[in-house]
Amino acid sequence: MAIALGGDEDDGDEFGEAHEINVTPFIDVMLVLLIIFMIAAPLSTVDLPIDLPSSSAVPQKKPDKPTYVTIRADLAVAVGEAQVKRIDLAKVLDAQGDPNKERRIFLRADRAVPYGELMDVLEILRTGGYLKVALVALEGLPGGSAGEVRGGTQALPPLKP
């Protein structure tokens, strides 16, 4: 409760109530939340260094918790940011929190990865029961400048079992 000193009212009370809202605690809470979100936001992104090819396809809406499978330039395979062996890829995907094999898997591959290696990983996913695979590429026109490029995905039709 706040008080007003030296007001115009003279009701015999030396300290009268001030009818104002003190917003300082609200501002303090908002600043703390801002700092928490500024720290937490960069930690929630997958950050493996790969050189993605570009695509001019219309981007699809990304789910809340996407599952990324990445093939790096050295042909190492990773689920999220954890590197896995190719033979264990389906087991690692099964062990994740969502047991649904109908969920979309986002496959990212470095530009230097040979086409045969990409097809091998797609085959491993298909034999593991994961038939909905989306290829991740950079948006933009092929040969365009790097300033025009944004991240996007191109969804493929489901693989045939």
N, C-alpha and C positions, 0 to 999 in steps of 0.2 A: 504494500500500500504506500502510496506517495503522499507527501504533504506539500502544501503551498505556503510559502512564507510571505507575509506582507500583502495579502490579498485585499480586495476592496470590501469584502464582506466583514461586518463587525458584529458577530453574533456572540461575542464574549469569549469565544474559544480562540486561543492563541494560534493553534495549528489546525487548519481545516483540511479536509480531504481534497486531493486533486483528482478529478475524474478524467484521467488520461490513461491510455494503454502504454505500458512500458514494453517496447518491442526489442529491446537489447537481448533478452534471452533467446528470442526466436532467431535473431540474426546469428547469434553464437551457434545455435544448433544447425542452422543452414550452412554455415562455414565449415563445421566439422563434417557434415555429410558431403559437402563438396570435396573436401580433402580426401575422404574415404573413397569416393567414386573416382577421383583423379588417380589414386594409387591402384585401385582394383581394375580399372578398365584396361590398361595395357597388359595386365597379367592374364586376361581372359582370351587372348588371341593366340593362334598357332603361328609360330614364327620360325619356320625352317627356311634357310636360304636356298631357294631354287629359282631357276630362270624359266618362267612359264612362257609358252608360246601365246600369241594373241589370236583372238577370234572376233568376228563381227556379228556373232549371234546375239539375239535378245536374251538378257540374263533372266534366270529363273529366281523365284523367291527362295531364300535360304531358310532351312528350318532353325528352330531355337538352339538345338544342340547337334550340329552336323558332325558326322563321322568322316574324318579325312584319312585317306590312305595316300602316302606320298612315296614316289620313286625319285630318289635324288640322283644327281649326275654320276655318282660313284656306284649306282645301281642298288644302293641300300634301300630297303623298304621300311617305312615307319607308319604306325597308326597313331594319329595325333602327333605328339612329339617323341614318342617312345619307339626306338628302332626295334624291329622284330625280324625273325628269320622268315623266309617265304613259306616254308612248310608249316609254320605256326600261325600264318596270317588269319586263316579262318577260325582257329581256336581262340586267338586274341580277340577277334571281333565277337565271337560267341560269348566270351567271358566278360564283355563290357556290360554295363547296366541294362541296356535295352536288348532283350533276347529276340526281338522281332527281326526276322530275315527279310521282311518286306520293306524295311527302312532303306532310304537312299544312301549309298556310299559315294562320297566325293573323292574321285581319283585325280591326284595331281602328279604330273611327271615333269621333270626338268627337260628343257629343250634338247639337251644332249643325249637323252635316253633313246636307244634304238627302238624301232617299232616292235621288233620281236620281243623285247623285254617287257614292253607295255602289254602286249598280248598275253604273255605268260602270266602276268599278275591278274589280268582280266579272267583268264582261264582258272586260276586259283580261286578267285572270287566266285566264279560260276559253279565250280565243283563244290564249294563250301555252301552253296545255296543262296548266295547274295546276287540276285538278278537285276536289281535296280541300281545302276551305276551312272553317275554323272561325271563327265570330264570337266576339270577346272582349267580355265585359260584366262589370259588377260584380255579384257575388252579393248576394242579399237580396230582400226583398219590395218591389215597387214602392210608393213612398211611405213606405218604412221609414226609420228614423233612420240617419244616416251611421255611427254606431257599429256597426251590424249588417252593414255592407257589407264583403265580401271579394272579391278578384279571382277570376274563373273564366272558363271557356270553354263555349260551346255548339257542339257539332259539328253541321254540316249534312250531309245526304246528299250524295254526290258530284254535281257539276253534270253535266248532259247535254251531250255535245259537239255 
